[in-house]
Amino acid sequence: MKKLALHWQIILGMVFGVIFAYVLIQFDWGKLFISNWIKPFGTIFINSLKLIAVPLILASLIKGVSDLKDISKLSKMGGRTIGIYILTTVLAVSIGLVIVNLIKPGNFITEEIRTELLGNYTAEANLKIADAEKQNQSSPLQALEDIVPSNIISAAADNGNMLQVIFFAIFFGIAMILIPEEKSRPVKAFFDSFNDVILKMIDLIMLAAPFGVFALLAALVAEAPSLDLFKALGMYGLTVLIGLALVMMVYLLLVKVFAKKSPSFFIKGISPAQLLAFSTSSSAATLPLTMERTVENLGVDDEVASFVLPIGATINMDGTSLYQAVAAVFIAQAFGMELSLGVQLGIIVTATLASIGSAAVPGAGMVMLVIVLAQAGIPEAGLALIFAIDRPLDMCRTTINVTGDAAVSMIVAKSVNKLA
């Protein structure tokens, strides 16, 4: 009997998780049961993926850079990767601004709804504002300073320090290229083998994917706010989803034009990673599967994927950037503010830069949104208006983030003749 494809297993896990939770929350004890006995399995699944994120980046990047054997190739690939990532992010933010100005979802928020939302979610908003305030107090070059770790062991201990791990891995790989091959050979053999072991760990973890996403979706349904709040924010959510759908279409077009691959081929190859991103809301947790699918199913050479994807999981947050643009203008509209063209152009710049600093973990975009709001002169307290619907939208924008990483890896691979 033919084994069911991974993406179908994940879809079934998601569907059964939603149905299971919907049935149980009809009982008084249902939510508590899901929280105590189901949600922990979802947390274990995410933690197992995060567990191998740093080792995967270290192994794959060091292997990928050392495989190049020529620093000029690294410079060429790196320049194209960063350039395309920045262009797609600017495009995503611009799409978000156009859509939110056309639909004007903030005008659908009544005074009563705004008061209720501010009352219910002000505490959560204040926590994010406090986190953002810490970042605002740092120097203009703090982001550049933070890239270089003072202690690689300490940097590797926190998945929020992915850029530091990437810096060390690239630096280490360059050093391997610059020393005689006979001296670097034992180290290279170790990291090649280490990379193979990590990939096998991914295979083992993904055996539990259907059960993990079952638990994650069940917990999401059980912990969801009231349906009335979702309805009130429906137009805002719809605006974000339309924008994300347009960005997805842009990716498919780019893959078709530059990578010479059909949209159906791309979607079929990357769909399990998209579904996992949707379930976990974490680019970092999805990275192991994204790399596996990109290499084995999309035909991207391992040395390209191992370089482009870890960087993308850290700095390429197109879905998050679009959401920040839509959210900022939505909050302004809800408060009756008119944003000039200059302010909205400022949002493009700020959201693009903020996406680079966003950690690849659930909810990090909220902290960066505070910075975008402050730059545009929009009340940060308005963050409370969108908390009720943020988690499902976070799932959708993470899916776009991961899709963008895979699309760019194909384009870069094609440009250096490394796409099968």
C-alpha positions as CSV (number, residue, x, y, z in Angstrom):
1,M,0.0,0.0,0.0
2,K,1.4,3.4,-1.0
3,K,2.2,5.7,1.9
4,L,0.2,8.9,2.1
5,A,2.3,11.9,1.1
6,L,3.6,14.1,3.9
7,H,1.5,17.2,3.0
8,W,-1.7,15.1,3.1
9,Q,-0.7,13.7,6.5
10,I,-0.2,17.2,7.8
11,I,-3.5,18.4,6.3
12,L,-5.3,15.5,7.9
13,G,-3.6,16.3,11.3
14,M,-4.7,19.9,11.0
15,V,-8.3,19.1,10.1
16,F,-8.7,16.4,12.8
17,G,-7.1,18.8,15.3
18,V,-9.7,21.5,14.6
19,I,-12.6,19.1,14.6
20,F,-11.4,17.5,17.8
21,A,-11.1,20.8,19.6
22,Y,-14.4,22.1,18.3
23,V,-16.2,19.1,19.8
24,L,-14.4,19.2,23.1
25,I,-14.9,22.9,23.8
26,Q,-18.6,22.3,23.8
27,F,-18.1,20.8,27.2
28,D,-17.1,22.7,30.3
29,W,-13.9,20.7,30.8
30,G,-12.9,20.7,27.1
31,K,-10.6,23.7,27.1
32,L,-8.8,22.6,30.2
33,F,-8.3,19.1,28.9
34,I,-6.8,20.4,25.6
35,S,-4.6,22.8,27.5
36,N,-3.3,20.1,29.9
37,W,-3.2,17.0,27.8
38,I,-3.1,17.9,24.1
39,K,-1.2,21.2,23.8
40,P,2.0,19.8,25.4
41,F,2.5,17.4,22.5
42,G,2.4,20.3,20.1
43,T,5.0,22.2,22.2
44,I,7.2,19.1,22.2
45,F,7.0,18.9,18.4
46,I,7.9,22.6,18.0
47,N,10.8,22.2,20.5
48,S,12.1,19.2,18.7
49,L,12.3,21.2,15.4
50,K,13.9,24.2,17.2
51,L,16.3,21.8,18.8
52,I,18.0,21.1,15.5
53,A,17.7,24.6,14.0
54,V,21.1,25.9,15.2
55,P,23.0,22.6,14.6
56,L,21.4,22.6,11.1
57,I,22.5,26.1,10.3
58,L,26.0,25.5,11.5
59,A,26.4,22.2,9.7
60,S,24.7,23.3,6.4
61,L,26.3,26.7,6.1
62,I,29.8,25.6,7.0
63,K,29.4,22.7,4.5
64,G,27.9,25.0,1.9
65,V,30.5,27.7,2.1
66,S,33.4,25.2,2.2
67,D,32.0,23.4,-0.8
68,L,32.3,26.6,-2.9
69,K,36.1,26.4,-2.7
70,D,36.2,30.0,-4.0
71,I,35.3,33.2,-2.1
72,S,34.3,34.9,-5.3
73,K,31.5,32.4,-5.7
74,L,30.4,33.2,-2.1
75,S,30.4,36.9,-2.8
76,K,28.4,36.4,-6.0
77,M,25.8,34.2,-4.3
78,G,25.6,36.4,-1.2
79,G,25.1,39.6,-3.2
80,R,22.3,38.1,-5.2
81,T,20.7,36.5,-2.2
82,I,20.6,39.7,-0.1
83,G,19.6,41.8,-3.1
84,I,16.6,39.6,-4.0
85,Y,15.5,39.3,-0.4
86,I,15.5,43.1,0.0
87,L,13.6,43.6,-3.3
88,T,10.9,41.1,-2.4
89,T,10.5,42.6,1.0
90,V,10.0,46.2,-0.4
91,L,7.5,44.8,-2.9
92,A,5.6,43.0,-0.2
93,V,5.4,46.1,2.0
94,S,4.2,48.2,-1.0
95,I,1.5,45.6,-1.9
96,G,0.3,45.8,1.7
97,L,0.1,49.6,1.7
98,V,-1.8,49.6,-1.6
99,I,-4.3,47.0,-0.4
100,V,-5.0,48.6,3.0
101,N,-5.5,52.1,1.4
102,L,-7.9,50.6,-1.1
103,I,-10.0,48.6,1.4
104,K,-9.7,50.9,4.4
105,P,-10.4,48.2,7.0
106,G,-9.9,50.6,9.9
107,N,-13.1,52.5,8.9
108,F,-15.1,49.4,9.9
109,I,-14.0,49.6,13.5
110,T,-16.7,51.3,15.6
111,E,-16.0,53.3,18.8
112,E,-17.6,50.5,20.9
113,I,-15.4,47.8,19.3
114,R,-12.3,49.9,19.7
115,T,-13.0,50.5,23.4
116,E,-13.5,46.7,23.9
117,L,-10.4,45.7,22.2
118,L,-8.3,48.3,24.0
119,G,-9.7,47.1,27.3
120,N,-9.1,43.4,26.6
121,Y,-5.6,43.5,25.1
122,T,-3.9,46.6,26.6
123,A,-1.8,44.5,29.0
124,E,-0.4,42.3,26.1
125,A,0.2,45.4,24.0
126,N,2.2,47.1,26.8
127,L,4.5,44.1,27.1
128,K,5.4,44.4,23.4
129,I,5.8,48.1,23.7
130,A,8.2,47.6,26.5
131,D,10.2,45.1,24.5
132,A,10.3,47.6,21.5
133,E,11.4,50.4,23.8
134,K,14.5,48.4,24.8
135,Q,15.4,48.1,21.1
136,N,14.7,51.8,20.5
137,Q,17.2,52.8,23.2
138,S,20.0,51.1,21.4
139,S,22.4,52.9,19.0
140,P,21.7,53.2,15.2
141,L,24.4,50.6,14.5
142,Q,23.2,48.2,17.2
143,A,21.8,45.8,14.6
144,L,25.1,45.6,12.9
145,E,26.9,45.2,16.2
146,D,24.6,42.4,17.3
147,I,25.6,40.3,14.2
148,V,29.0,39.6,15.6
149,P,28.8,37.4,18.8
150,S,31.2,37.7,21.7
151,N,30.7,34.0,22.5
152,I,29.5,31.5,19.9
153,I,28.4,29.1,22.6
154,S,26.1,31.7,24.1
155,A,24.8,32.7,20.7
156,A,24.0,29.1,19.8
157,A,22.1,28.7,23.0
158,D,19.3,31.0,21.8
159,N,17.3,30.6,18.6
160,G,16.8,34.3,18.6
161,N,20.4,34.8,17.8
162,M,20.3,33.2,14.4
163,L,22.2,36.0,12.6
164,Q,25.1,35.5,15.0
165,V,25.2,31.8,14.3
166,I,25.1,32.5,10.6
167,F,27.9,35.0,10.9
168,F,30.1,32.5,12.7
169,A,29.3,29.7,10.2
170,I,30.1,31.8,7.2
171,F,33.3,33.1,8.8
172,F,34.3,29.5,9.7
173,G,33.6,28.3,6.2
174,I,35.6,31.1,4.6
175,A,38.6,30.3,6.9
176,M,38.3,26.6,5.7
177,I,38.6,27.8,2.1
178,L,41.6,29.9,2.8
179,I,43.8,27.2,4.4
180,P,45.4,24.3,2.5
181,E,42.8,21.7,1.5
182,E,44.7,18.8,3.1
183,K,44.5,20.6,6.5
184,S,40.8,21.4,6.2
185,R,39.8,18.0,4.9
186,P,39.2,16.4,8.3
187,V,37.1,19.3,9.5
188,K,35.1,19.3,6.3
189,A,34.5,15.5,6.6
190,F,33.2,16.0,10.1
191,F,30.7,18.7,9.1
192,D,29.6,16.8,6.0
193,S,28.9,13.8,8.2
194,F,27.3,16.1,10.9
195,N,25.0,17.6,8.3
196,D,23.9,14.1,7.2
197,V,23.1,13.2,10.8
198,I,21.0,16.3,11.2
199,L,19.1,15.6,8.0
200,K,18.3,12.1,9.3
201,M,17.1,13.7,12.6
202,I,14.7,15.8,10.5
203,D,13.3,12.7,8.8
204,L,12.7,11.1,12.2
205,I,11.0,14.2,13.7
206,M,8.8,14.6,10.6
207,L,7.3,11.2,11.4
208,A,5.5,12.9,14.2
209,A,4.4,15.9,12.1
210,P,0.7,14.9,11.7
211,F,0.4,14.4,15.5
212,G,2.3,17.6,16.3
213,V,0.1,19.8,14.0
214,F,-3.0,18.0,15.4
215,A,-2.1,19.2,18.9
216,L,-1.1,22.7,17.7
217,L,-4.4,23.3,15.9
218,A,-6.5,21.9,18.7
219,A,-4.8,24.3,21.1
220,L,-5.3,27.2,18.8
221,V,-9.1,26.5,18.5
222,A,-9.4,26.0,22.3
223,E,-7.6,29.3,23.1
224,A,-9.2,31.5,20.4
225,P,-10.9,34.7,21.5
226,S,-14.7,35.1,21.1
227,L,-16.2,34.9,17.6
228,D,-17.6,38.4,18.0
229,L,-14.1,39.9,18.1
230,F,-13.1,37.9,15.0
231,K,-16.1,39.2,13.1
232,A,-15.2,42.8,14.2
233,L,-11.7,42.4,12.8
234,G,-12.8,40.4,9.8
235,M,-12.1,43.2,7.3
236,Y,-8.6,43.7,8.7
237,G,-7.9,40.0,8.5
238,L,-9.3,39.8,5.0
239,T,-7.0,42.7,3.9
240,V,-3.9,41.0,5.2
241,L,-4.9,37.7,3.5
242,I,-5.5,39.4,0.2
243,G,-2.1,41.0,0.4
244,L,-0.5,37.7,1.3
245,A,-2.2,36.0,-1.6
246,L,-0.9,38.7,-4.0
247,V,2.6,38.2,-2.6
248,M,2.3,34.4,-3.2
249,M,1.3,35.1,-6.8
250,V,4.4,37.3,-7.2
251,Y,6.5,34.4,-5.9
252,L,5.0,32.0,-8.4
253,L,5.6,34.5,-11.2
254,L,9.2,34.9,-10.2
255,V,9.7,31.2,-10.1
256,K,8.2,30.9,-13.5
257,V,10.1,33.7,-15.1
258,F,13.6,33.4,-13.5
259,A,13.8,29.8,-12.3
260,K,11.9,28.4,-15.4
261,K,9.8,26.1,-13.2
262,S,6.0,25.8,-13.2
263,P,3.9,27.1,-10.3
264,S,2.4,23.6,-9.7
265,F,5.9,22.1,-9.5
266,F,6.9,24.7,-6.9
267,I,3.8,24.4,-4.8
268,K,3.9,20.6,-4.9
269,G,7.5,20.6,-3.8
270,I,7.3,23.1,-0.9
271,S,3.7,22.4,0.3
272,P,4.7,20.3,3.4
273,A,7.0,23.1,4.6
274,Q,4.2,25.6,4.0
275,L,1.8,23.6,6.1
276,L,4.3,23.1,8.8
277,A,5.0,26.9,8.8
278,F,1.2,27.5,9.1
279,S,1.0,25.1,12.0
280,T,4.0,26.3,14.0
281,S,4.1,30.1,13.1
282,S,7.9,29.8,13.2
283,S,10.3,30.1,10.3
284,A,13.1,28.7,12.5
285,A,11.1,25.6,13.4
286,T,10.2,25.1,9.8
287,L,13.7,25.6,8.5
288,P,14.8,21.9,8.7
289,L,11.9,20.8,6.5
290,T,12.2,23.8,4.2
291,M,15.8,22.8,3.4
292,E,15.0,19.2,2.9
293,R,12.1,19.9,0.5
294,T,14.0,22.6,-1.4
295,V,16.9,20.3,-2.1
296,E,15.1,17.0,-2.7
297,N,11.9,18.2,-4.3
298,L,12.7,21.6,-5.9
299,G,16.1,20.7,-7.3
300,V,18.1,23.4,-5.6
301,D,21.8,22.4,-5.1
302,D,22.6,21.7,-1.5
303,E,25.4,24.3,-1.4
304,V,22.9,27.0,-2.5
305,A,20.1,25.9,-0.2
306,S,22.4,25.6,2.8
307,F,23.5,29.2,2.2
308,V,20.3,31.0,1.1
309,L,17.7,29.4,3.3
310,P,19.2,29.9,6.8
311,I,19.8,33.6,5.9
312,G,16.2,33.8,4.6
313,A,14.7,32.3,7.7
314,T,16.4,35.2,9.6
315,I,16.1,38.3,7.4
316,N,13.5,37.5,4.7
317,M,10.2,38.2,6.4
318,D,8.0,39.3,3.5
319,G,4.7,38.1,5.1
320,T,5.6,39.9,8.3
321,S,6.6,43.1,6.5
322,L,3.3,43.2,4.6
323,Y,1.4,42.6,7.8
324,Q,3.3,45.4,9.6
325,A,2.4,47.8,6.8
326,V,-1.3,46.8,6.8
327,A,-1.5,46.8,10.6
328,A,0.1,50.2,10.9
329,V,-2.3,51.9,8.5
330,F,-5.3,49.9,9.9
331,I,-4.6,51.2,13.4
332,A,-4.2,54.8,12.1
333,Q,-7.6,54.5,10.2
334,A,-9.2,53.1,13.4
335,F,-8.1,56.2,15.3
336,G,-9.2,58.5,12.5
337,M,-5.7,59.5,11.4
338,E,-4.7,60.4,7.9
339,L,-1.2,59.2,6.8
340,S,0.6,61.3,4.2
341,L,2.5,59.7,1.3
342,G,5.8,60.6,3.0
343,V,4.8,58.8,6.2
344,Q,3.7,55.7,4.2
345,L,7.0,55.7,2.3
346,G,8.7,55.8,5.7
347,I,6.7,52.7,6.6
348,I,8.1,50.9,3.6
349,V,11.7,51.7,4.8
350,T,11.0,51.0,8.5
351,A,9.1,47.7,7.8
352,T,11.8,46.5,5.5
353,L,14.6,47.2,8.0
354,A,12.4,45.8,10.9
355,S,11.9,42.5,9.0
356,I,15.6,41.9,9.0
357,G,15.7,42.3,12.8
358,S,12.6,40.1,13.4
359,A,13.4,36.8,15.2
360,A,12.2,33.7,13.3
361,V,9.8,32.8,16.1
362,P,6.0,33.2,16.8
363,G,4.9,36.8,17.6
364,A,8.3,38.5,17.0
365,G,6.7,40.7,14.3
366,M,4.5,42.3,17.0
367,V,7.6,43.8,18.7
368,M,8.9,45.2,15.4
369,L,5.4,46.6,14.6
370,V,5.7,48.9,17.6
371,I,8.8,50.4,16.0
372,V,7.0,50.9,12.7
373,L,4.1,52.5,14.6
374,A,6.4,54.9,16.4
375,Q,8.2,55.9,13.2
376,A,4.9,56.8,11.6
377,G,3.5,58.7,14.7
378,I,0.7,56.2,15.2
379,P,-0.3,55.5,18.9
380,E,1.5,52.3,20.0
381,A,-1.5,51.5,22.2
382,G,-3.3,50.7,19.0
383,L,-1.5,47.4,19.0
384,A,-4.2,46.2,21.3
385,L,-6.7,46.4,18.4
386,I,-5.1,43.6,16.5
387,F,-4.1,41.1,19.2
388,A,-7.3,39.1,19.0
389,I,-6.7,38.0,15.5
390,D,-2.9,38.1,15.4
391,R,-2.2,34.3,15.9
392,P,-4.1,33.0,12.8
393,L,-2.6,35.8,10.7
394,D,0.8,35.0,12.1
395,M,0.3,31.5,10.8
396,C,-0.5,32.8,7.4
397,R,2.4,35.3,7.2
398,T,4.9,32.7,8.4
399,T,3.7,30.5,5.5
400,I,4.5,33.4,3.1
401,N,7.9,33.9,4.8
402,V,8.9,30.3,4.2
403,T,7.5,30.3,0.6
404,G,9.6,33.4,-0.2
405,D,12.8,31.8,1.1
406,A,12.2,28.7,-1.1
407,A,11.4,30.8,-4.2
408,V,14.5,33.0,-3.8
409,S,16.7,29.9,-3.3
410,M,15.4,28.6,-6.7
411,I,16.1,31.9,-8.4
412,V,19.6,32.2,-6.9
413,A,20.3,28.5,-7.8
414,K,19.2,29.1,-11.4
415,S,21.4,32.2,-11.6
416,V,24.5,30.2,-10.7
417,N,23.6,27.1,-12.7
418,K,22.8,25.0,-9.5
419,L,19.2,24.2,-10.2
420,A,18.3,20.8,-11.5
